Each structure stands twice: as C-alpha cells, then as structure tokens.
Amino acid sequence: MNGPLSVVTIVAALVLAAWYLLRSALNRAPSRLDLLASLVLSAVVAVLVVIAVVGLFDGSRPSDTATFAGYLITTIAFVPVAAYLARLEPTRWGSLILGVACLVIPVLVLRLQQIASVTGA
C-alpha cells in the first residue's frame, strides 16, 4: 500500500484539485478535458485499489478488514461519482465538486495506508 503509486495518486489529486478550484473561482464550468482528467485520476486510483486488494490475499491483512474494505470501496467510487455529478452541473459548481473530490482522495489514500500498516498478526 505504501509506495510510489500512492505518492503519484496523492500528487495528481492535489494538482487537479488546485486546477478545479481555480476554474471554479474563475466561474468556469468543467470542460470535457477536466472530466477526462478526472477519469484518468480514477484509473490511477483503480490501480491502487487493485494492488491493495491483491495485498489482502497476500497474507498481511489489516487488523480491521471491514473498515479497510469500506475505505477501498469509497476510494474507488469517489471520483467517478464526482465526475458524474459535475457533468450534471454544467456551472462553476461542477468544477467545485471535482475540486473537493480531488481534495478528499489524498485523505482516503493516507487513511488506507494507516489501516494497512496495522496488521492483525
């Protein structure tokens, strides 16, 4: 769970968050490129989640597997749901939705790392 992919995910999410929040402040709706960028972030998050799920069957389970699974589901679903909502809201608020979602992703990734680091051995 810890590694370069987590860092890439966090940095990409923060860069996109800054971009979306700037667009919202400039009263701009999310463009197709913005929605595409959120889908690319979703793909990176999906790879991270798949690696975490494979790690569950590797033998080193977190002490609270149910909480870990809940965070995995939330992490993988968060950006696509935000992109869907932003697509429904073609105003500056759509950009704000994407910006806030991208601010939440680093928190979710860090929380996944914290839970994964406490093994139930």
SEVOFI-427678 format. One record per residue: residue in three letters; z, x, y of N, C-alpha, C in turn. Coordinates in steps of 0.2 Angstrom, whole numbers, padded with zeros to 4 digits, always signed. Each point is the difference from the previous one (the first is absolute). Layout:
N
ALAZXYZXYZXY
...
***
This chain:
121
MET+0000+0004-0006+0000-0004+0006+0000+0004+0006
ASN+0003+0006+0000+0000+0004+0006-0006+0005-0001
GLY-0003+0001+0006-0006+0004-0001-0005+0000+0006
PRO-0005+0003+0000-0005+0000+0005-0003-0007+0001
LEU-0001-0004-0005-0003-0007+0001+0005-0004+0004
SER+0006+0001-0001+0005-0004+0004+0000+0002+0008
VAL-0001+0006+0001-0001+0003+0007-0006-0003+0003
VAL-0006+0001-0004-0006-0003+0003+0000-0007+0001
THR+0004-0004-0004+0000-0007+0001+0004-0002+0006
ILE+0006+0004+0001+0004-0001+0006-0003+0002+0006
VAL-0004+0006+0000-0003+0002+0006-0006-0005+0002
ALA-0004-0002-0005-0005-0004+0001+0002-0007+0003
ALA+0005-0003-0003+0003-0006+0003+0003+0001+0007
LEU+0003+0005+0002+0002+0001+0007-0005+0001+0005
VAL-0006+0004-0002-0005+0000+0004-0004-0006+0001
LEU-0001-0004-0005-0003-0007+0001+0005-0004+0004
ALA+0006+0000-0001+0005-0004+0004-0001+0001+0007
ALA+0000+0007+0002-0001+0001+0007-0007-0002+0003
TRP-0005+0000-0005-0007-0002+0003+0001-0008+0001
TYR+0002-0004-0005+0001-0007+0000+0004-0002+0006
LEU+0006+0003+0001+0004-0002+0005-0003+0001+0007
LEU-0004+0006+0001-0004+0001+0006-0005-0005+0001
ARG-0004-0002-0005-0005-0005+0001+0004-0007+0002
SER+0005-0001-0003+0004-0006+0002+0002+0000+0007
ALA+0003+0006+0002+0002+0001+0007-0006-0001+0005
LEU-0006+0002-0002-0006-0001+0004-0004-0007-0001
ASN+0004-0004-0003-0003-0007-0001-0006+0000-0004
ARG-0001+0004-0005-0006+0000-0005+0002-0003-0006
ALA-0004-0004-0003+0000-0003-0007-0002+0006-0005
PRO+0003-0001-0006-0002+0005-0005-0008-0001-0002
SER-0003+0006+0000-0007+0000-0001-0001+0001-0008
ARG-0007+0000-0002-0001+0000-0007+0002+0007-0002
LEU-0001+0005+0004+0002+0007-0002+0008+0000-0001
ASP+0004-0003+0005+0007+0000-0001+0002-0004-0007
LEU-0003-0005-0002+0001-0003-0006-0002+0004-0006
LEU-0005+0004+0001-0002+0005-0005+0005+0005-0001
ALA+0002+0003+0005+0005+0005+0000+0007-0002-0003
SER+0001-0007+0001+0006-0002-0004-0001-0001-0007
LEU-0006-0001-0002-0002-0001-0007+0000+0007-0003
VAL-0002+0005+0003+0001+0007-0002+0007+0002-0001
LEU+0004-0002+0005+0008+0002-0001+0002-0004-0006
SER-0002-0006-0001+0002-0004-0006-0002+0004-0006
ALA-0006+0003-0001-0002+0004-0005+0005+0006-0002
VAL+0001+0003+0006+0005+0006-0001+0007-0003-0003
VAL+0002-0005+0003+0007-0003-0002-0001-0002-0008
ALA-0006-0003-0002-0001-0002-0006+0001+0006-0005
VAL-0003+0006+0002+0000+0006-0004+0007+0002-0001
LEU+0004+0000+0005+0007+0002+0000+0004-0005-0004
VAL-0001-0006+0000+0003-0005-0004-0001+0001-0008
VAL-0007+0001-0001-0002+0002-0007+0004+0006-0003
ILE+0000+0005+0004+0004+0006-0002+0007-0001-0001
ALA+0003-0004+0004+0007-0002-0001+0001-0004-0006
VAL-0005-0005-0002+0001-0004-0006-0001+0004-0006
VAL-0004+0005+0000-0001+0005-0005+0006+0004-0001
GLY+0003+0002+0005+0007+0003+0000+0005-0004-0003
LEU+0000-0006+0000+0005-0005-0003+0000+0001-0008
PHE-0006+0001-0002-0001+0001-0008+0000+0007-0002
ASP+0002+0004+0005+0000+0008-0002+0007+0002-0002
GLY+0005-0005+0000+0006+0002-0002+0006+0000+0005
SER-0002+0002+0006+0005+0000+0006+0000-0006+0004
ARG+0004-0005-0003+0000-0007+0004+0005+0001+0005
PRO-0001-0004+0006+0005+0000+0005+0006-0005-0003
SER+0006+0001+0003+0006-0003-0003-0001-0008+0001
ASP-0003-0002+0006-0001-0007+0001-0008-0002+0000
THR-0002-0001-0006-0007-0001-0002-0003-0006+0004
ALA+0004-0005+0000-0002-0007+0003-0001+0001+0007
THR+0004+0004+0004-0001+0001+0007-0006+0004+0001
PHE-0001+0005-0004-0006+0005+0000-0006-0004+0000
ALA+0000-0005-0005-0006-0004-0002-0001-0005+0006
GLY+0005-0002+0003-0001-0004+0006-0003+0003+0006
TYR+0002+0006+0001-0002+0004+0005-0008+0002-0001
LEU-0001+0001-0006-0007+0002-0002-0005-0006+0001
ILE+0002-0006-0001-0004-0006+0001+0000-0001+0007
THR+0005+0001+0004+0000-0001+0007-0005+0005+0004
THR+0001+0006-0003-0004+0006+0003-0008-0001-0001
ILE-0002-0002-0006-0007-0001-0001-0003-0006+0003
ALA+0004-0005+0001-0002-0007+0003+0000+0000+0008
PHE+0004+0004+0003+0001+0000+0007-0006+0000+0004
VAL-0003+0006+0000-0006+0001+0004-0006-0005-0001
PRO-0002-0002-0007-0005-0005+0000+0002-0007+0003
VAL+0006-0002-0001+0002-0006+0003+0000+0000+0008
ALA+0002+0006+0002-0001+0001+0008-0007+0000+0002
ALA-0004+0003-0004-0007+0000+0002-0003-0007+0000
TYR+0002-0004-0005-0002-0007-0001+0002-0004+0006
LEU+0007+0001+0002+0002-0004+0006-0003+0003+0006
ALA-0002+0006+0001-0003+0003+0006-0007-0003+0000
ARG-0003-0001-0005-0007-0003+0000+0000-0007+0002
LEU+0006-0004-0002+0000-0007+0002+0002+0000+0008
GLU+0003+0005+0003+0002+0000+0007-0004+0005+0004
PRO-0006-0002+0002-0005+0004+0003+0002+0001+0008
THR+0006+0002+0001+0002+0001+0007+0004+0007+0000
ARG+0003+0002+0005+0004+0006+0000+0006-0001-0005
TRP+0002-0006-0001+0006-0001-0005-0002+0003-0007
GLY-0007-0001-0002-0002+0003-0006+0001+0008-0001
SER-0001+0003+0006+0001+0007+0000+0007+0002+0000
LEU+0004-0004+0003+0007+0000-0001+0003+0000-0007
ILE-0003-0005-0003+0002-0001-0007-0001+0006-0004
LEU-0006+0003+0001-0002+0006-0004+0004+0006+0002
GLY+0002+0000+0006+0004+0006+0003+0007-0001-0003
VAL+0003-0006+0000+0007+0000-0003+0000+0001-0008
ALA-0005-0002-0003-0001+0001-0007+0000+0007-0002
CYS-0004+0004+0004-0001+0007-0001+0007+0004+0002
LEU+0004-0003+0004+0007+0003+0001+0004-0002-0005
VAL-0001-0005-0004+0005-0002-0006-0002+0005-0006
ILE-0006+0002-0001-0002+0003-0006+0004+0007-0001
PRO+0001+0004+0006+0004+0006-0001+0007-0001-0003
VAL+0003-0006+0003+0007-0002-0002+0000-0001-0007
LEU-0005-0004-0003-0001-0002-0007-0001+0006-0004
VAL-0004+0005+0002-0001+0006-0004+0006+0004-0001
LEU+0004+0001+0006+0006+0004+0000+0005-0004-0004
ARG+0000-0006+0000+0005-0004-0004-0001+0001-0008
LEU-0007+0000-0001-0002+0001-0007+0002+0007-0003
GLN+0000+0005+0005+0002+0006-0002+0007+0001-0001
GLN+0004-0004+0004+0007+0000-0001+0002-0003-0006
ILE-0003-0005-0002+0002-0004-0006-0002+0004-0006
ALA-0006+0003+0000-0002+0004-0005+0004+0007-0002
SER+0003+0002+0006+0004+0006-0001+0006-0001-0004
VAL+0003-0006+0000+0006-0001-0003-0002-0003-0007
THR+0001+0004-0005-0002-0002-0007+0006-0002-0004
GLY-0001-0005-0004+0005-0003-0004+0001+0004-0007
ALA+0001+0006+0001+0001+0004-0006+0007+0000-0003
***
